């Protein structure tokens, strides 16, 4: 069965790159550009993994991760945070919000796909 991945990224180029790479690796992908649509889309799409940008317009990716983890229907969905925030303490805050893994931008395809495969159940 094809694994479903939701990509939350407001940058058009990054979102297209992530989606293209994931589709090329056989995943079903739903892109989300606006953080305000994340919870509705997550409930509707029921992804096996959420890839979450942290710096989004209108809402923080940290808040969205916490909301996903606080929703009983979504709490077990793994979240991979991908962000330009790579300063001291940022990884701890991101993991503290509930993200299972974290990658700093710019992201290379190899580590990106390794992190995706690590978080998806076989």
Secondary structure, 3 states (H helix, E strand, C coil): CCCEEEEECCCHHHHHHHHHHHHHCCCEEEEECCHHHHHHHHHHHCCCEEEEECECCCCEHHHHHHHHHHCCCCCCCEEEEEECCCCCCHHHHHHHHCCCEEEECCCCHHHHHHHHHHHCCC
